Amino acid sequence: MSETSRKPAVRSPCVGVCVLDEHDLCTACCRSGLEIADWGGMSDDEKRAVWALIRRREQGERGI
């Protein structure tokens, strides 16, 4: 695979304000405590899946 055909790295949603609420979700980035802890070891596909969950949580979905 050439350098130009690689997908860009998945950026972290972290904004440096880690405060978990009563549902174990960060009030700043909407990730769970486990998602935050595991982020560094996740594949890009796993990170994209977390981003999809973040978007749903930002839209008000709970329990995901």
N, C-alpha and C positions, 0 to 999 in steps of 0.2 A: 504494500500500500504506500503510495507516495505521501509526502508531507502535506500536499495541498488537498488530498482527498480525505484526510482525517476529519472527524467531527470535532468541534471545539470542546474543550473540557467543560464539564457541567459545573457552573459556579455555585458556591455555597449560598444559601439564603440568609446566613447569619449576618446580623447587623450589630453584633457586639453587645446586645442587651438581653442577657439570658435570665428570664424570670418565668418559671413554670407556674401555670395556674392550677386550680383544683382538678383539672382534667388531664394533667401532665402534658400540657401544650405550652410551648413558649409563647408569651404574649407578644413578642416582637416578630418571630419568623414563622410561627404556626407549626413548628415541628414538635413531635413528641420527644420526651427525654431519651428514649431509646434511639430514635432517628438521629438525634444530635450526637449521641455517643457512638453510633455505628457509622456516621457519615464518612469518615476518613477511609474506612475499609470497604465501602460500597462500590460496586461497578457503576459506570456511567448510566446504564439502563436502570439500575436500582435508584440512583439519584434522580433520574427523570421521573420515575414512579412517585418518589417522595414529593417532587415539585407538583405533580398532578394532585396529590393529596392536599398540599398546601393551598393550591388554587381553590379546591372544593371547600376547605376549611374557611378560607377567606370569604367565600360566598355564603357562609353560615351553616354549612353541614357540620354536624357533630357526630361523635362516635366513630369516626373513621381514622 
